[in-house]
């Protein structure tokens, strides 16, 4: 099997309050990857998220086409003035996977966190998702053994 052909440059950027349409497209690409429902078409909730300093969203585009995205939440710590960043979702369109897009998104959030003085970034990956686990290990994330407990639909 031949390796995939080289991609044109991938551009990543953080989304803000003025990026409603691009955020909707990005989140819908992510929903398609995760095989979940599309983003609610009402603007108010998404506008509130994009305005919040606690919600971070990044998009990845190639030649103007959204090919992936990342969402994260800023968590202020109770015991110190430090903040941590929890990456909630990272998704790349299947046609663009394993071609540097996710690495670009992770680089973008790390750079943005550094600018904000945030040093701790973490995420949860399912043990059954071998590709995700291999990716996070390959980009140098440290693995920590934990157990997640949940109420509700994620349980």
C-alpha positions in Angstrom: 0.0 0.0 0.0 1.3 3.4 -0.9 1.6 6.1 1.8 -1.0 8.9 1.6 0.0 11.8 -0.7 1.4 14.9 1.0 -1.2 17.3 2.2 -1.2 21.0 1.4 -0.4 23.0 4.6 -2.8 22.6 7.5 -3.7 25.8 9.3 -4.9 25.8 12.9 -6.3 28.6 15.0 -8.2 29.3 18.1 -11.8 30.2 17.6 -13.4 33.2 19.3 -16.6 35.1 19.7 -16.6 36.2 16.1 -16.3 32.7 14.7 -19.8 31.4 15.1 -20.1 29.9 11.5 -16.6 28.4 11.6 -17.2 27.0 15.0 -20.4 25.4 13.9 -18.7 23.8 10.9 -15.8 22.6 13.1 -18.1 21.1 15.7 -20.1 19.4 13.0 -17.0 17.8 11.5 -16.1 16.6 14.9 -19.6 15.2 15.4 -19.4 13.3 12.1 -16.1 11.7 13.2 -17.6 10.7 16.6 -20.8 9.6 14.9 -22.9 11.8 17.1 -25.7 14.3 16.5 -24.8 17.5 14.7 -24.4 20.7 16.6 -27.6 22.4 17.8 -28.6 25.0 15.2 -29.5 27.6 17.8 -26.9 30.3 18.1 -27.2 31.4 21.7 -25.5 28.4 23.3 -22.5 28.4 20.9 -22.1 32.1 21.1 -22.0 31.9 24.9 -19.4 29.1 24.7 -17.2 31.1 22.3 -17.4 34.1 24.6 -16.4 32.2 27.6 -12.8 32.3 28.8 -13.3 28.8 30.1 -14.1 27.2 26.7 -11.3 26.8 24.1 -12.0 25.6 20.6 -9.5 25.2 17.7 -10.1 24.5 14.1 -7.9 22.9 11.5 -8.3 23.8 7.8 -6.6 22.7 4.6 -7.2 24.9 1.6 -10.2 26.5 3.4 -11.9 23.2 4.3 -12.4 22.3 7.9 -10.7 18.9 8.5 -10.6 18.8 12.3 -11.1 20.4 15.6 -10.3 20.4 19.3 -12.3 21.6 22.3 -11.0 22.1 25.9 -12.0 23.6 29.2 -10.0 25.9 31.4 -10.1 24.8 35.0 -9.2 27.2 37.8 -7.7 25.4 40.7 -9.1 25.9 44.2 -5.9 25.6 46.2 -3.7 27.9 44.1 -4.0 30.5 41.4 -2.9 28.0 38.8 -5.1 26.8 36.0 -5.2 23.5 34.1 -6.6 22.7 30.7 -8.7 19.7 30.1 -8.9 18.6 26.4 -12.4 17.3 26.0 -12.5 16.3 22.3 -10.0 16.0 19.4 -11.3 14.8 16.1 -10.0 14.7 12.5 -12.0 13.9 9.4 -11.2 10.3 8.4 -9.7 11.3 5.1 -7.1 13.5 6.8 -6.2 11.2 9.8 -2.6 10.2 10.4 -1.3 13.1 8.3 -0.3 15.6 10.9 -3.6 17.4 11.5 -4.1 16.2 15.1 -0.5 17.0 15.9 -1.0 20.5 14.6 -4.1 20.9 16.8 -2.2 19.7 19.9 0.6 22.0 19.0 -1.8 24.9 18.8 -3.4 24.3 22.1 0.0 23.8 23.8 1.3 27.1 22.4 -1.9 29.0 23.4 -1.6 27.5 26.9 2.0 28.5 27.2 1.1 32.1 26.3 -1.6 32.0 29.1 0.9 30.6 31.6 -0.9 27.2 31.8 1.5 24.3 32.2 -0.8 21.4 32.9 -2.9 20.0 30.1 -4.6 16.7 30.4 -7.2 14.5 28.7 -9.0 11.2 29.0 -8.7 8.5 26.3 -10.6 5.3 26.3 -8.5 2.2 26.8 -10.1 0.5 23.8 -9.0 3.4 21.4 -5.6 2.0 20.4 -5.1 4.7 17.7 -5.7 7.5 20.2 -3.5 6.0 22.8 -0.6 5.5 20.4 -1.0 9.1 19.1 -0.9 10.6 22.6 2.1 8.5 23.5 3.9 9.4 20.3 3.5 13.2 20.9 5.0 12.9 24.3 2.1 13.0 26.7 2.6 11.2 30.0 0.2 8.4 30.8 -1.3 8.3 34.2 -3.4 5.3 35.5 -6.7 6.5 36.8 -10.3 5.3 37.0 -13.1 7.5 35.8 -16.5 7.3 37.5 -19.6 8.8 36.0 -23.3 9.5 36.5 -25.8 9.9 33.6 -25.5 9.0 29.9 -21.7 8.6 30.0 -21.9 5.9 32.6 
